[in-house]
């Protein structure tokens, strides 16, 4: 794979952010930073430029399409193995109503109960090997917390979301190496779509 191949650039960017996490401290002592850096690494892989609107494509649509494609390419079932190895953690995240859009639409006890039901659905998905559903619902919940952090809807180092944050940062830390491995092993020559903000030499702009 050529050095300036779009996939090589995506991987280079993705590798740089977990490297920052390694300097945070033992056992992810600053999970706010850990989660944000891990998501940026994932975003480096899935982000796509919309040439018609001339802006990055919508986030949720893009990461969903990317992860579906990664699962399709995952001949060795690397991601499925990660989901199986960390099943209790996955179920804990799916049971957390504070990570559910459904709950926040109307934060009541009734909605909290409905938000937690996906955890019981996930037990069936595990039995049936429906890894696409498990991964989609899992990453959707991690994404909600990522949005809370990056859009100023959470206090840095705050006490209210520590359990959720630790679970999501830990799980994304398990998922990211697997996603990167699949892209390296099976997706190096794939067309992942137009890259957002590709590296450019200043001389090229002046021309």
KOLDOMI-338680 format. One record per atom (N, C-alpha, C, O): residue number from 1; residue in three letters; atom name; x, y, z. Coordinates in steps of 0.2 Angstrom, whole numbers, plus 2048, in hexadecimal, padded with zeros to 3 digits. Layout:
BEGIN
 num residu atome   u   v   w
 NUM    ala    CA   X   Y   Z
...
# end
This chain:
BEGIN
 num residu atome   u   v   w
   1    unk     N 804 7FA 800
   1    unk    CA 800 800 800
   1    unk     C 804 806 800
   1    unk     O 809 807 804
   2    unk     N 803 80B 7FB
   2    unk    CA 807 811 7FB
   2    unk     C 807 815 801
   2    unk     O 801 815 804
   3    unk     N 80C 819 802
   3    unk    CA 80C 81D 808
   3    unk     C 806 822 808
   3    unk     O 803 824 80D
   4    unk     N 805 825 802
   4    unk    CA 7FF 82A 802
   4    unk     C 7F9 828 7FF
   4    unk     O 7F4 82B 7FE
   5    unk     N 7F8 821 7FF
   5    unk    CA 7F2 81E 7FE
   5    unk     C 7ED 820 803
   5    unk     O 7EE 821 809
   6    unk     N 7E6 822 801
   6    unk    CA 7E2 824 806
   6    unk     C 7E1 820 80C
   6    unk     O 7E0 822 812
   7    unk     N 7E1 819 80B
   7    unk    CA 7E0 815 811
   7    unk     C 7E6 815 815
   7    unk     O 7E6 815 81B
   8    unk     N 7EC 816 812
   8    unk    CA 7F2 817 816
   8    unk     C 7F2 81D 81B
   8    unk     O 7F4 81D 820
   9    unk     N 7EF 822 818
   9    unk    CA 7EF 829 81B
   9    unk     C 7EA 828 821
   9    unk     O 7EB 82A 827
  10    unk     N 7E4 824 81F
  10    unk    CA 7DF 823 825
  10    unk     C 7E2 81F 82A
  10    unk     O 7E1 821 830
  11    unk     N 7E6 81A 829
  11    unk    CA 7E9 816 82E
  11    unk     C 7EE 81A 832
  11    unk     O 7EE 819 838
  12    unk     N 7F2 81E 82F
  12    unk    CA 7F7 822 832
  12    unk     C 7F4 827 837
  12    unk     O 7F6 827 83D
  13    unk     N 7EE 82A 835
  13    unk    CA 7EB 82E 839
  13    unk     C 7E8 82A 83F
  13    unk     O 7E8 82C 845
  14    unk     N 7E5 824 83E
  14    unk    CA 7E2 820 843
  14    unk     C 7E7 81E 848
  14    unk     O 7E5 81E 84E
  15    unk     N 7ED 81C 846
  15    unk    CA 7F2 81A 84A
  15    unk     C 7F4 81F 84F
  15    unk     O 7F6 81E 855
  16    unk     N 7F4 825 84D
  16    unk    CA 7F7 82B 851
  16    unk     C 7F3 82C 857
  16    unk     O 7F6 82F 85C
  17    unk     N 7EC 82B 857
  17    unk    CA 7E8 82D 85D
  17    unk     C 7E9 828 863
  17    unk     O 7E9 82A 868
  18    unk     N 7E9 821 861
  18    unk    CA 7EA 81D 867
  18    unk     C 7F1 81E 86A
  18    unk     O 7F2 81D 870
  19    unk     N 7F6 820 866
  19    unk    CA 7FC 822 869
  19    unk     C 7FC 827 86E
  19    unk     O 800 827 873
  20    unk     N 7F7 82C 86D
  20    unk    CA 7F6 831 872
  20    unk     C 7F3 82E 878
  20    unk     O 7F5 831 87E
  21    unk     N 7EF 829 877
  21    unk    CA 7EB 826 87D
  21    unk     C 7F0 823 882
  21    unk     O 7F0 823 888
  22    unk     N 7F6 820 87F
  22    unk    CA 7FB 81C 883
  22    unk     C 7FE 821 888
  22    unk     O 801 81F 88D
  23    unk     N 7FE 827 886
  23    unk    CA 801 82C 88B
  23    unk     C 7FD 82F 890
  23    unk     O 7FF 833 894
  24    unk     N 7F6 82D 890
  24    unk    CA 7F2 830 895
  24    unk     C 7F3 82D 89C
  24    unk     O 7F2 831 8A1
  25    unk     N 7F5 827 89D
  25    unk    CA 7F6 824 8A3
  25    unk     C 7F4 81D 8A4
  25    unk     O 7F0 81A 89F
  26    unk     N 7F5 819 8A9
  26    unk    CA 7F4 812 8AA
  26    unk     C 7ED 811 8AA
  26    unk     O 7E9 815 8AE
  27    unk     N 7EA 80C 8A7
  27    unk    CA 7E3 80A 8A7
  27    unk     C 7DE 80F 8A5
  27    unk     O 7D9 80F 8A7
  28    unk     N 7E1 813 8A1
  28    unk    CA 7DC 819 89E
  28    unk     C 7D9 81D 8A4
  28    unk     O 7D3 81E 8A4
  29    unk     N 7DE 820 8A8
  29    unk    CA 7DC 824 8AD
  29    unk     C 7D8 82A 8AB
  29    unk     O 7D4 82D 8AF
  30    unk     N 7D8 82C 8A5
  30    unk    CA 7D5 832 8A2
  30    unk     C 7D0 830 89D
  30    unk     O 7D2 831 897
  31    unk     N 7CB 82D 89E
  31    unk    CA 7C7 829 899
  31    unk     C 7C3 82E 895
  31    unk     O 7C1 82D 88F
  32    unk     N 7C2 835 897
  32    unk    CA 7C0 83A 892
  32    unk     C 7C4 83A 88C
  32    unk     O 7C2 83A 886
  33    unk     N 7CB 83B 88D
  33    unk    CA 7D0 83C 888
  33    unk     C 7D0 835 884
  33    unk     O 7D1 835 87E
  34    unk     N 7D0 830 888
  34    unk    CA 7D1 829 884
  34    unk     C 7CB 828 87F
  34    unk     O 7CD 826 87A
  35    unk     N 7C5 829 881
  35    unk    CA 7C0 828 87D
  35    unk     C 7C0 82C 877
  35    unk     O 7BF 82A 871
  36    unk     N 7C1 833 878
  36    unk    CA 7C1 837 872
  36    unk     C 7C7 836 86D
  36    unk     O 7C6 836 867
  37    unk     N 7CD 834 870
  37    unk    CA 7D2 832 86B
  37    unk     C 7D1 82C 868
  37    unk     O 7D2 82B 862
  38    unk     N 7CE 827 86B
  38    unk    CA 7CC 821 867
  38    unk     C 7C7 822 862
  38    unk     O 7C7 81F 85D
  39    unk     N 7C2 826 863
  39    unk    CA 7BD 828 85E
  39    unk     C 7C0 82B 858
  39    unk     O 7BE 82A 853
  40    unk     N 7C4 830 85A
  40    unk    CA 7C8 833 854
  40    unk     C 7CB 82E 850
  40    unk     O 7CB 82F 84A
  41    unk     N 7CF 829 853
  41    unk    CA 7D2 824 84F
  41    unk     C 7CD 821 84A
  41    unk     O 7CE 81F 845
  42    unk     N 7C7 81F 84D
  42    unk    CA 7C2 81C 849
  42    unk     C 7BF 820 844
  42    unk     O 7BE 81E 83E
  43    unk     N 7BE 827 845
  43    unk    CA 7BC 82C 841
  43    unk     C 7C1 82C 83B
  43    unk     O 7BF 82E 835
  44    unk     N 7C7 82C 83C
  44    unk    CA 7CC 82C 837
  44    unk     C 7CB 827 832
  44    unk     O 7CD 828 82C
  45    unk     N 7C9 821 834
  45    unk    CA 7C7 81B 82F
  45    unk     C 7C1 81C 82C
  45    unk     O 7C0 81B 826
  46    unk     N 7BC 81E 82F
  46    unk    CA 7B5 81E 82C
  46    unk     C 7B3 825 828
  46    unk     O 7AF 825 824
  47    unk     N 7B6 82A 82A
  47    unk    CA 7B4 831 828
  47    unk     C 7B4 831 820
  47    unk     O 7B9 82E 81D
  48    unk     N 7AF 834 81D
  48    unk    CA 7AE 835 816
  48    unk     C 7AC 83C 814
  48    unk     O 7A9 83F 818
  49    unk     N 7AF 83E 80E
  49    unk    CA 7AD 845 80C
  49    unk     C 7A8 844 807
  49    unk     O 7A8 840 803
  50    unk     N 7A3 848 808
  50    unk    CA 79D 849 803
  50    unk     C 79F 84E 7FE
  50    unk     O 79E 854 7FF
  51    unk     N 7A0 84B 7F8
  51    unk    CA 7A2 850 7F2
  51    unk     C 79D 855 7F0
  51    unk     O 79E 85A 7ED
  52    unk     N 797 853 7F1
  52    unk    CA 791 857 7EF
  52    unk     C 790 85D 7F4
  52    unk     O 78F 862 7F2
  53    unk     N 790 85B 7FA
  53    unk    CA 78F 860 7FF
  53    unk     C 795 864 801
  53    unk     O 795 869 804
  54    unk     N 79B 861 7FF
  54    unk    CA 7A2 863 800
  54    unk     C 7A3 864 808
  54    unk     O 7A5 86A 80A
  55    unk     N 7A1 85F 80B
  55    unk    CA 7A2 85F 813
  55    unk     C 7A2 857 815
  55    unk     O 7A0 853 811
  56    unk     N 7A5 856 81B
  56    unk    CA 7A5 84F 81D
  56    unk     C 79E 84C 81D
  56    unk     O 799 850 81F
  57    unk     N 79D 846 81B
  57    unk    CA 796 842 81B
  57    unk     C 794 841 823
  57    unk     O 798 841 827
  58    unk     N 78E 841 824
  58    unk    CA 78B 840 82B
  58    unk     C 78E 83A 82E
  58    unk     O 78F 835 82C
  59    unk     N 790 83C 835
  59    unk    CA 794 837 839
  59    unk     C 791 830 839
  59    unk     O 794 82B 838
  60    unk     N 78A 830 83C
  60    unk    CA 787 829 83E
  60    unk     C 786 825 837
  60    unk     O 788 81F 838
  61    unk     N 784 828 832
  61    unk    CA 783 824 82C
  61    unk     C 78A 821 82A
  61    unk     O 78A 81C 827
  62    unk     N 78F 825 82A
  62    unk    CA 796 823 828
  62    unk     C 799 81E 82C
  62    unk     O 79C 819 829
  63    unk     N 799 81F 833
  63    unk    CA 79C 819 837
  63    unk     C 798 813 836
  63    unk     O 79B 80D 837
  64    unk     N 791 813 836
  64    unk    CA 78D 80D 835
  64    unk     C 78F 809 82E
  64    unk     O 790 803 82E
  65    unk     N 790 80D 829
  65    unk    CA 792 80A 823
  65    unk     C 799 807 823
  65    unk     O 79A 802 820
  66    unk     N 79D 80B 826
  66    unk    CA 7A4 808 827
  66    unk     C 7A5 802 82B
  66    unk     O 7A8 7FD 828
  67    unk     N 7A1 802 830
  67    unk    CA 7A2 7FC 835
  67    unk     C 79E 7F6 831
  67    unk     O 7A1 7F0 832
  68    unk     N 799 7F7 82E
  68    unk    CA 796 7F1 82A
  68    unk     C 79B 7EE 825
  68    unk     O 79B 7E8 824
  69    unk     N 79E 7F3 822
  69    unk    CA 7A3 7F1 81C
  69    unk     C 7A9 7ED 820
  69    unk     O 7AB 7E8 81D
  70    unk     N 7AB 7EF 825
  70    unk    CA 7B1 7EC 829
  70    unk     C 7AE 7E5 82B
  70    unk     O 7B2 7E0 82A
  71    unk     N 7A8 7E4 82D
  71    unk    CA 7A6 7DE 82F
  71    unk     C 7A5 7D9 829
  71    unk     O 7A7 7D3 82A
  72    unk     N 7A3 7DC 823
  72    unk    CA 7A3 7D8 81D
  72    unk     C 7AA 7D5 81B
  72    unk     O 7AB 7D0 819
  73    unk     N 7AF 7DA 81C
  73    unk    CA 7B6 7D8 81A
  73    unk     C 7B9 7D3 81F
  73    unk     O 7BE 7D0 81E
  74    unk     N 7B6 7D3 825
  74    unk    CA 7BA 7CF 82B
  74    unk     C 7B9 7C8 82A
  74    unk     O 7B5 7C5 82E
  75    unk     N 7BD 7C5 826
  75    unk    CA 7BD 7BE 824
  75    unk     C 7BF 7BA 82B
  75    unk     O 7BC 7B4 82C
  76    unk     N 7C3 7BC 82E
  76    unk    CA 7C5 7B9 834
  76    unk     C 7C1 7BA 83A
  76    unk     O 7C2 7B7 840
  77    unk     N 7BC 7BE 83A
  77    unk    CA 7B7 7BF 83F
  77    unk     C 7BA 7C2 845
  77    unk     O 7B9 7C1 84B
  78    unk     N 7BF 7C7 844
  78    unk    CA 7C3 7CA 849
  78    unk     C 7BE 7CE 84E
  78    unk     O 7BF 7CE 854
  79    unk     N 7BA 7D2 84B
  79    unk    CA 7B5 7D6 84F
  79    unk     C 7B0 7D2 853
  79    unk     O 7AF 7D3 859
  80    unk     N 7AE 7CD 850
  80    unk    CA 7A9 7C8 853
  80    unk     C 7AD 7C5 859
  80    unk     O 7AA 7C4 85F
  81    unk     N 7B3 7C3 859
  81    unk    CA 7B7 7C1 85E
  81    unk     C 7B8 7C6 864
  81    unk     O 7B7 7C4 86A
  82    unk     N 7B9 7CC 862
  82    unk    CA 7B9 7D1 867
  82    unk     C 7B3 7D2 86B
  82    unk     O 7B3 7D3 871
  83    unk     N 7AD 7D2 867
  83    unk    CA 7A7 7D3 86A
  83    unk     C 7A5 7CD 86F
  83    unk     O 7A2 7CE 874
  84    unk     N 7A7 7C7 86D
  84    unk    CA 7A6 7C1 871
  84    unk     C 7AA 7C1 877
  84    unk     O 7A8 7C0 87D
  85    unk     N 7B1 7C3 877
  85    unk    CA 7B5 7C3 87C
  85    unk     C 7B3 7C8 881
  85    unk     O 7B5 7C7 887
  86    unk     N 7B0 7CE 87F
  86    unk    CA 7AE 7D3 884
  86    unk     C 7A7 7D4 885
  86    unk     O 7A4 7D9 885
  87    unk     N 7A3 7CE 884
  87    unk    CA 79C 7CE 885
  87    unk     C 799 7D2 88B
  87    unk     O 794 7D6 88A
  88    unk     N 79C 7D0 891
  88    unk    CA 799 7D4 897
  88    unk     C 799 7DB 896
  88    unk     O 795 7DF 898
  89    unk     N 79F 7DE 894
  89    unk    CA 7A0 7E5 893
  89    unk     C 79B 7E8 88E
  89    unk     O 798 7ED 88F
  90    unk     N 79A 7E4 888
  90    unk    CA 795 7E6 883
  90    unk     C 78E 7E7 886
  90    unk     O 78B 7EC 885
  91    unk     N 78C 7E2 88A
  91    unk    CA 785 7E2 88C
  91    unk     C 785 7E7 892
  91    unk     O 77F 7EA 892
  92    unk     N 78A 7E9 895
  92    unk    CA 789 7EE 89A
  92    unk     C 788 7F5 897
  92    unk     O 784 7F9 899
  93    unk     N 78C 7F6 891
  93    unk    CA 78B 7FC 88D
  93    unk     C 784 7FC 88A
  93    unk     O 781 802 88B
  94    unk     N 781 7F7 888
  94    unk    CA 77A 7F7 885
  94    unk     C 775 7F7 88A
  94    unk     O 76F 7F9 889
  95    unk     N 777 7F6 890
  95    unk    CA 772 7F6 896
  95    unk     C 772 7FD 899
  95    unk     O 76D 7FF 89D
  96    unk     N 776 801 897
  96    unk    CA 777 808 89A
  96    unk     C 772 80D 897
  96    unk     O 774 80F 891
  97    unk     N 76D 80F 89A
  97    unk    CA 768 813 897
  97    unk     C 76B 81A 895
  97    unk     O 768 81D 891
  98    unk     N 770 81C 899
  98    unk    CA 773 823 898
  98    unk     C 777 823 891
  98    unk     O 779 829 88F
  99    unk     N 778 81E 88E
  99    unk    CA 77B 81D 888
  99    unk     C 776 81C 882
  99    unk     O 778 81A 87C
 100    unk     N 770 81D 883
 100    unk    CA 76A 81C 87F
 100    unk     C 767 822 87C
 100    unk     O 765 826 880
 101    unk     N 767 823 876
 101    unk    CA 763 829 873
 101    unk     C 75B 829 875
 101    unk     O 758 82E 876
 102    unk     N 759 822 875
 102    unk    CA 752 822 877
 102    unk     C 750 824 87E
 102    unk     O 74B 828 87F
 103    unk     N 755 823 883
 103    unk    CA 754 826 88A
 103    unk     C 754 82E 88A
 103    unk     O 750 831 88D
 104    unk     N 759 831 886
 104    unk    CA 75A 838 886
 104    unk     C 754 83C 883
 104    unk     O 754 842 884
 105    unk     N 751 838 87E
 105    unk    CA 74B 83B 87B
 105    unk     C 746 83D 880
 105    unk     O 742 842 87F
 106    unk     N 745 839 885
 106    unk    CA 740 83A 88B
 106    unk     C 743 837 891
 106    unk     O 741 831 892
 107    unk     N 747 83A 895
 107    unk    CA 74B 836 89A
 107    unk     C 746 835 8A0
 107    unk     O 746 838 8A5
 108    unk     N 743 82F 8A0
 108    unk    CA 73E 82D 8A5
 108    unk     C 740 825 8A7
 108    unk     O 744 822 8A3
 109    unk     N 73D 823 8AC
 109    unk    CA 73E 81C 8AE
 109    unk     C 73B 817 8A9
 109    unk     O 73F 812 8A7
 110    unk     N 736 819 8A5
 110    unk    CA 733 815 8A0
 110    unk     C 738 814 89A
 110    unk     O 739 80F 898
 111    unk     N 73B 81A 898
 111    unk    CA 73F 81A 893
 111    unk     C 746 817 895
 111    unk     O 749 813 891
 112    unk     N 748 817 89B
 112    unk    CA 74E 814 89D
 112    unk     C 74D 80C 89D
 112    unk     O 752 809 89A
 113    unk     N 747 80A 89E
 113    unk    CA 746 803 89E
 113    unk     C 746 800 897
 113    unk     O 749 7FB 895
 114    unk     N 743 804 892
 114    unk    CA 743 803 88B
 114    unk     C 74A 803 888
 114    unk     O 74C 7FF 884
 115    unk     N 74E 808 88A
 115    unk    CA 755 808 888
 115    unk     C 759 802 88A
 115    unk     O 75E 800 886
 116    unk     N 758 7FF 890
 116    unk    CA 75C 7FA 892
 116    unk     C 75A 7F3 88F
 116    unk     O 75E 7EE 88F
 117    unk     N 754 7F3 88B
 117    unk    CA 752 7ED 888
 117    unk     C 756 7EA 883
 117    unk     O 757 7E4 881
 118    unk     N 75A 7EF 880
 118    unk    CA 75F 7ED 87A
 118    unk     C 764 7E8 87C
 118    unk     O 766 7E4 879
 119    unk     N 765 7E8 883
 119    unk    CA 76A 7E3 886
 119    unk     C 767 7DC 885
 119    unk     O 76B 7D8 884
 120    unk     N 761 7DB 886
 120    unk    CA 75E 7D5 886
 120    unk     C 75E 7D2 87F
 120    unk     O 75E 7CD 87D
 121    unk     N 75C 7D7 87A
 121    unk    CA 75C 7D6 873
 121    unk     C 763 7D3 871
 121    unk     O 764 7CF 86D
 122    unk     N 768 7D7 874
 122    unk    CA 76F 7D5 872
 122    unk     C 771 7CE 874
 122    unk     O 775 7CB 871
 123    unk     N 76E 7CB 879
 123    unk    CA 770 7C4 87B
 123    unk     C 76E 7BF 876
 123    unk     O 771 7BB 874
 124    unk     N 768 7C1 873
 124    unk    CA 766 7BD 86D
 124    unk     C 76A 7BE 867
 124    unk     O 76C 7B9 863
 125    unk     N 76C 7C4 866
 125    unk    CA 771 7C5 860
 125    unk     C 777 7C1 861
 125    unk     O 77A 7BF 85C
 126    unk     N 77A 7C1 867
 126    unk    CA 780 7BD 868
 126    unk     C 77F 7B6 866
 126    unk     O 783 7B3 863
 127    unk     N 779 7B3 868
 127    unk    CA 778 7AC 867
 127    unk     C 777 7AB 85F
 127    unk     O 77A 7A6 85D
 128    unk     N 774 7B0 85C
 128    unk    CA 773 7AF 855
 128    unk     C 779 7B1 851
 128    unk     O 779 7B1 84A
 129    unk     N 77E 7B4 854
 129    unk    CA 784 7B6 850
 129    unk     C 783 7BD 84C
 129    unk     O 786 7BD 847
 130    unk     N 77E 7C1 84E
 130    unk    CA 77C 7C7 84A
 130    unk     C 781 7CD 84C
 130    unk     O 77F 7D1 850
 131    unk     N 787 7CC 84A
 131    unk    CA 78D 7D1 84D
 131    unk     C 78C 7D8 84A
 131    unk     O 78E 7DC 84D
 132    unk     N 789 7D8 844
 132    unk    CA 787 7DF 842
 132    unk     C 783 7E3 846
 132    unk     O 784 7E9 847
 133    unk     N 77D 7E0 849
 133    unk    CA 779 7E3 84D
 133    unk     C 77C 7E5 854
 133    unk     O 77B 7EA 857
 134    unk     N 780 7E0 857
 134    unk    CA 783 7E1 85D
 134    unk     C 788 7E7 85C
 134    unk     O 788 7EC 860
 135    unk     N 78C 7E7 857
 135    unk    CA 791 7EC 856
 135    unk     C 78E 7F3 855
 135    unk     O 790 7F8 858
 136    unk     N 789 7F3 851
 136    unk    CA 785 7F9 84F
 136    unk     C 782 7FD 856
 136    unk     O 783 803 857
 137    unk     N 77F 7F9 85A
 137    unk    CA 77C 7FB 860
 137    unk     C 781 7FD 865
 137    unk     O 780 802 869
 138    unk     N 786 7F9 865
 138    unk    CA 78C 7FB 86A
 138    unk     C 78F 802 868
 138    unk     O 790 806 86C
 139    unk     N 791 802 862
 139    unk    CA 795 808 860
 139    unk     C 790 80E 860
 139    unk     O 792 814 861
 140    unk     N 789 80D 85F
 140    unk    CA 785 813 85F
 140    unk     C 785 816 866
 140    unk     O 784 81C 867
 141    unk     N 785 812 86B
 141    unk    CA 785 814 872
 141    unk     C 78C 817 874
 141    unk     O 78C 81C 878
 142    unk     N 791 815 872
 142    unk    CA 798 818 873
 142    unk     C 798 81F 86F
 142    unk     O 79A 824 872
 143    unk     N 795 81F 869
 143    unk    CA 794 825 865
 143    unk     C 790 82B 869
 143    unk     O 792 831 869
 144    unk     N 78B 829 86D
 144    unk    CA 787 82E 871
 144    unk     C 78C 831 876
 144    unk     O 78B 837 877
 145    unk     N 790 82D 879
 145    unk    CA 794 830 87E
 145    unk     C 79A 834 87B
 145    unk     O 79C 839 87E
 146    unk     N 79C 832 876
 146    unk    CA 7A1 836 872
 146    unk     C 79E 83D 870
 146    unk     O 7A1 842 871
 147    unk     N 798 83D 86E
 147    unk    CA 794 843 86C
 147    unk     C 794 848 873
 147    unk     O 794 84E 872
 148    unk     N 792 845 878
 148    unk    CA 791 848 87E
 148    unk     C 798 84C 880
 148    unk     O 798 852 882
 149    unk     N 79D 848 87F
 149    unk    CA 7A4 84B 881
 149    unk     C 7A6 851 87C
 149    unk     O 7A8 856 87E
 150    unk     N 7A5 84F 876
 150    unk    CA 7A8 854 871
 150    unk     C 7A3 85A 870
 150    unk     O 7A5 85F 86D
 151    unk     N 79D 859 872
 151    unk    CA 798 85F 871
 151    unk     C 797 863 877
 151    unk     O 792 867 878
 152    unk     N 79B 862 87C
 152    unk    CA 79B 865 882
 152    unk     C 795 864 887
 152    unk     O 793 868 88B
 153    unk     N 792 85D 886
 153    unk    CA 78D 85B 88A
 153    unk     C 78F 857 890
 153    unk     O 78B 853 893
 154    unk     N 795 857 892
 154    unk    CA 798 854 898
 154    unk     C 79D 858 89B
 154    unk     O 7A1 85C 897
 155    unk     N 79E 857 8A1
 155    unk    CA 7A4 85B 8A4
 155    unk     C 7AA 856 8A4
 155    unk     O 7AA 850 8A6
 156    unk     N 7B0 859 8A2
 156    unk    CA 7B6 856 8A2
 156    unk     C 7B8 853 8AA
 156    unk     O 7B8 857 8AE
 157    unk     N 7B9 84D 8AA
 157    unk    CA 7BA 84A 8B1
 157    unk     C 7B4 84A 8B5
 157    unk     O 7B5 848 8BB
 158    unk     N 7AE 84B 8B3
 158    unk    CA 7A8 84B 8B7
 158    unk     C 7A6 844 8BA
 158    unk     O 7A9 83F 8B7
 159    unk     N 7A3 844 8BF
 159    unk    CA 7A1 83E 8C3
 159    unk     C 79B 83A 8C0
 159    unk     O 79B 834 8C2
 160    unk     N 797 83D 8BC
 160    unk    CA 790 83A 8BB
 160    unk     C 791 835 8B5
 160    unk     O 78D 830 8B5
 161    unk     N 796 835 8B1
 161    unk    CA 796 830 8AC
 161    unk     C 79C 82C 8AC
 161    unk     O 79E 829 8A7
 162    unk     N 7A0 82B 8B2
 162    unk    CA 7A6 827 8B2
 162    unk     C 7A5 820 8B0
 162    unk     O 7A9 81D 8AC
 163    unk     N 7A0 81D 8B2
 163    unk    CA 79F 815 8B1
 163    unk     C 79E 814 8A9
 163    unk     O 7A1 810 8A6
 164    unk     N 79A 818 8A7
 164    unk    CA 798 818 89F
 164    unk     C 79E 819 89B
 164    unk     O 7A0 816 896
 165    unk     N 7A2 81F 89D
 165    unk    CA 7A8 821 89A
 165    unk     C 7AD 81B 89A
 165    unk     O 7B1 81A 895
 166    unk     N 7AE 818 8A0
 166    unk    CA 7B3 813 8A0
 166    unk     C 7B2 80D 89C
 166    unk     O 7B6 80A 899
 167    unk     N 7AB 80B 89C
 167    unk    CA 7A9 805 898
 167    unk     C 7AA 807 891
 167    unk     O 7AD 802 88D
 168    unk     N 7A8 80D 88E
 168    unk    CA 7A8 80E 887
 168    unk     C 7B0 80F 885
 168    unk     O 7B2 80D 880
 169    unk     N 7B4 812 889
 169    unk    CA 7BB 813 887
 169    unk     C 7BE 80C 887
 169    unk     O 7C2 80B 882
 170    unk     N 7BD 808 88C
 170    unk    CA 7C0 801 88C
 170    unk     C 7BE 7FD 886
 170    unk     O 7C2 7FA 883
 171    unk     N 7B7 7FD 884
 171    unk    CA 7B5 7F9 87F
 171    unk     C 7B7 7FC 878
 171    unk     O 7B9 7F8 873
 172    unk     N 7B8 802 877
 172    unk    CA 7BA 805 871
 172    unk     C 7C2 804 870
 172    unk     O 7C4 803 86B
 173    unk     N 7C5 803 876
 173    unk    CA 7CC 801 876
 173    unk     C 7CD 7FA 873
 173    unk     O 7D2 7F8 871
 174    unk     N 7C8 7F6 875
 174    unk    CA 7C8 7EF 872
 174    unk     C 7C6 7EF 86B
 174    unk     O 7C9 7EB 867
 175    unk     N 7C2 7F3 869
 175    unk    CA 7BF 7F3 862
 175    unk     C 7C4 7F6 85D
 175    unk     O 7C5 7F3 857
 176    unk     N 7C7 7FB 85E
 176    unk    CA 7CC 7FF 85A
 176    unk     C 7D1 7FA 857
 176    unk     O 7D2 7FB 851
 177    unk     N 7D5 7F7 85B
 177    unk    CA 7DA 7F3 858
 177    unk     C 7D8 7ED 853
 177    unk     O 7DB 7EC 84E
 178    unk     N 7D2 7EB 854
 178    unk    CA 7CE 7E6 850
 178    unk     C 7CC 7E9 849
 178    unk     O 7CD 7E6 844
 179    unk     N 7C9 7EF 84A
 179    unk    CA 7C7 7F2 844
 179    unk     C 7CD 7F4 83F
 179    unk     O 7CD 7F3 839
 180    unk     N 7D3 7F7 842
 180    unk    CA 7D9 7F8 83F
 180    unk     C 7DC 7F2 83B
 180    unk     O 7DE 7F2 836
 181    unk     N 7DC 7ED 83F
 181    unk    CA 7DE 7E6 83C
 181    unk     C 7DB 7E4 836
 181    unk     O 7DE 7E2 831
 182    unk     N 7D4 7E4 836
 182    unk    CA 7D0 7E2 831
 182    unk     C 7D1 7E7 82B
 182    unk     O 7D2 7E4 825
 183    unk     N 7D2 7ED 82C
 183    unk    CA 7D3 7F2 826
 183    unk     C 7DA 7F0 823
 183    unk     O 7DB 7F1 81D
 184    unk     N 7DF 7EF 828
 184    unk    CA 7E6 7EE 825
 184    unk     C 7E6 7E7 821
 184    unk     O 7E9 7E6 81C
 185    unk     N 7E3 7E2 824
 185    unk    CA 7E3 7DB 821
 185    unk     C 7DE 7DA 81B
 185    unk     O 7E0 7D7 816
 186    unk     N 7D9 7DE 81B
 186    unk    CA 7D4 7DC 816
 186    unk     C 7D1 7E3 812
 186    unk     O 7CE 7E2 80D
 187    unk     N 7D3 7E9 815
 187    unk    CA 7D0 7EF 812
 187    unk     C 7D5 7F4 80F
 187    unk     O 7D4 7F9 80D
 188    unk     N 7DC 7F1 80E
 188    unk    CA 7E1 7F6 80C
 188    unk     C 7DF 7F9 805
 188    unk     O 7E1 7FE 803
 189    unk     N 7DC 7F5 801
 189    unk    CA 7DB 7F7 7FA
 189    unk     C 7D4 7F9 7F9
 189    unk     O 7D2 7FA 7F3
 190    unk     N 7D0 7F9 7FE
 190    unk    CA 7C9 7FB 7FD
 190    unk     C 7C8 803 7FC
 190    unk     O 7CD 806 7FE
 191    unk     N 7C3 805 7F9
 191    unk    CA 7C2 80C 7F8
 191    unk     C 7BD 80E 7FE
 191    unk     O 7B7 80C 7FE
 192    unk     N 7C0 811 803
 192    unk    CA 7BC 813 809
 192    unk     C 7B9 81A 808
 192    unk     O 7B6 81D 80C
 193    unk     N 7B9 81D 801
 193    unk    CA 7B5 823 800
 193    unk     C 7BA 829 801
 193    unk     O 7C0 828 803
 194    unk     N 7B8 82F 7FE
 194    unk    CA 7BC 835 7FE
 194    unk     C 7BE 836 806
 194    unk     O 7BA 836 80A
 195    unk     N 7C5 837 807
 195    unk    CA 7C7 839 80D
 195    unk     C 7C6 840 80F
 195    unk     O 7C6 845 80B
 196    unk     N 7C4 841 815
 196    unk    CA 7C3 848 818
 196    unk     C 7CA 84C 819
 196    unk     O 7CE 849 81C
 197    unk     N 7CB 851 816
 197    unk    CA 7D1 856 817
 197    unk     C 7D7 852 816
 197    unk     O 7DB 851 81B
 198    unk     N 7D8 84F 810
 198    unk    CA 7DF 84C 80F
 198    unk     C 7E5 850 80F
 198    unk     O 7E4 856 80F
 199    unk     N 7EA 84D 811
 199    unk    CA 7F0 851 812
 199    unk     C 7F2 854 80B
 199    unk     O 7F2 851 806
 200    unk     N 7F4 85B 80B
 200    unk    CA 7F6 85F 805
 200    unk     C 7FC 863 806
 200    unk     O 7FD 865 80C
 201    unk     N 800 863 801
 201    unk    CA 806 868 802
 201    unk     C 804 86F 800
 201    unk     O 7FF 870 7FC
 202    unk     N 807 873 804
 202    unk    CA 805 87A 803
 202    unk     C 806 87D 7FC
 202    unk     O 802 881 7F9
 203    unk     N 80B 87A 7F8
 203    unk    CA 80C 87C 7F1
 203    unk     C 807 87A 7ED
 203    unk     O 805 87E 7E8
 204    unk     N 803 875 7EE
 204    unk    CA 7FD 873 7EA
 204    unk     C 7F8 878 7EB
 204    unk     O 7F4 879 7E6
 205    unk     N 7F7 87B 7F1
 205    unk    CA 7F1 880 7F2
 205    unk     C 7F3 886 7EE
 205    unk     O 7EF 889 7EB
 206    unk     N 7F9 888 7EE
 206    unk    CA 7FB 88E 7EB
 206    unk     C 7FA 88E 7E3
 206    unk     O 7F9 893 7E0
 207    unk     N 7FB 888 7E1
 207    unk    CA 7FA 888 7D9
 207    unk     C 7F3 888 7D8
 207    unk     O 7F1 888 7D2
# end
